[in-house]
Amino acid sequence: MRVYRYPLRSLLGDYLRAGIGLAVGLGVLVTVPASLTIVSVFGGLTLLFLLFGLRTVHRHMLQVALTDEQICGASFRTAVLPWQSLERIKLRYYGTRRQRRREDGGGFMQLSIKGAGTALTLESSIDGFELIAWRAARAARENGVSLDPTSAGNLLDLGIDADRDTPPPAER
């Protein structure tokens, strides 16, 4: 069994953004006389940054265990998805420009897998992302789950051919 986590260095920017957003929002709410507009705008922003901070804490605490039989994600709650129950896989690329995934870190990928009443979404900054995506693609092929063209293309960008039995990627 392999266990993967998000490295702290990939989360530091999110912690910083959440902290600054919370400090500014709360600072305005505490120092400026309350009005409906101020409370609505800065209260909403403060809530948004609080939720973003909680999401970052969730990712920081998340441990993903990968075996040949299942994938398990544990943080605030535990999600166990047996590979034989995989029903859907999506791999999306998000970038700041209209570009394909770059080796220098431009943009990020997000893998969503579902099955057996469980869903798990992981971003490419997690250690072992390529291996997790490879294992999900292999389970999709074994279960006869068809991939949408975008997911298949993004897997190919990672060097994973979902239609063929390819060797697992080397871990970094």
N, C-alpha and C positions, 0 to 999 in steps of 0.2 A: 504494500500500500504506500502510495506517495501522498504527501500532504503539501499543499501550496497555499501561499498567503500573498497579499498585496505588500510589497516592500514599503517601508516607511518613507523612503525617498520619493516614491511616486504619489504619496498622499500629502506630503508637506505643503505643497501649493494649495491644495484644497482646504487643509486646516487653516492656512494663513488667510485665504479668501473668506472662509466662514467666520473667522475671528474678527477680521477687519469689518466685515459687513455687520456682524452683531454689535461691535463696538460703536460704529457710526449710527446704526439704527437706534440702539438703546441710548446713546449719548444725546441724540436729538430728542427722543421721547422724554428724557429726564430733564434736559436743560431748557427746552423751548416750551412756552405756555401751550397747553393742550387746546387743540381745535379739531374739529371733525376732519379737516384736510390733513393736518399733520399726523394725527393718530392713524388715519386710514392709510396714508402713503408710507410713513415710516414704521408703523405697526406691521403692515403687510410685508415690507422689506425685511424687518427684523424676523418675522415668522419664516420667511423664505430662507434667510441665511441660517436660522436655527435648524430647519429641516435639512438643508444642505450639510450642515455640520453633523447632524445625526446620521445622515447617509455616509459621510466620510468615516465616522466612528464605526458604523456597521461594516464597511469595507475593511477597516483596519483590524477588526476583531475576527473577520471571516476566515475560516480554515476550510479548504476544499480537499477532501480525501478522494483519491482516484484509485480504483481497483479495476480488474478485468470484469467484475460483475456489476459494479455500480459507481455512482458519483454521489458524494455526500457533502453538503455545505452546512457548516455550523457557525452561527454567530448569535443573534438574539433568539433565533429559532433554528431548528435543524430540518434540512430538506434532504431526503434520500430518494434518488432516482435510479432504479435498476436499469441497466442498459437494455435489457430485453423488453422494457416497457416504454422505451423512447418513442414518442409520437410525432415530435416536431423539433426541428433545428433551424435556427436563423443566425446568420453571421452578417453583421452590418458594419460598414466602414463609415466613420464620421471624421471629416476633415474640415479645415478652415477655408480651403479653396477647392475648386473643382479639380481634384487630383486623385490619383490612385495612391495606395499605401506606399509610403516611402520608408526606406531603411533608416533614415535619420530621425525618425520619430514623429513625422508629420501626421497628425490625426491619430485616431485610435479605432480599434475594432471592439464590437460587443457581440458576445455569443449568448444566445438564449436557447435553452433546451427545455422541453416539456414532456411529461409523461407520468402516468400513474397518479394523476392529481397533484403533481409537484412541478414547480417551475424554478429554474435557476438561471440567473443572468450574470455573466462575468465580463469584465473588460480586459483588454489586451495587456494592461499593466500588471496583471497578476502573474506571479512566477508560474512557469509551466503552461502558459496559455496555448501555445502551439500543440503541445501534447494532448491537452484537454480537447481542443478542437479536432485533432486527429482521431481521438477515441470516440468522440460524438459522431463524427462523419462515418467511422467504421460501424458504429451501432446503427446509424440510420440505414446504411447499406444492408446490414444483416437483417434489419427489421422491415425492409422494403419501403422505407420512408423516402418519398421523393423530396428533393431540395428545390427551392425556387432558384431561378437563374442567378440572382444577385448573390445568394449564399454560396452557390457552387463556384461562381467566379471569385468570390473573396477567399474561399478555401484554396483555390488554385493559386491565388496571390501568396498564400502561406506555404505553397508547395505541397498541398494535400489534394489529391485527386479522389473525389468522393465515389467515383465509379470504378476505381481500381484498388487492388490491395497494395497499398504503398507502405514502405517501412515507416515506423514512427520517427518524428523529427528528433534530432539530438537536443538534449536539454542544455540550456545555457548555464 
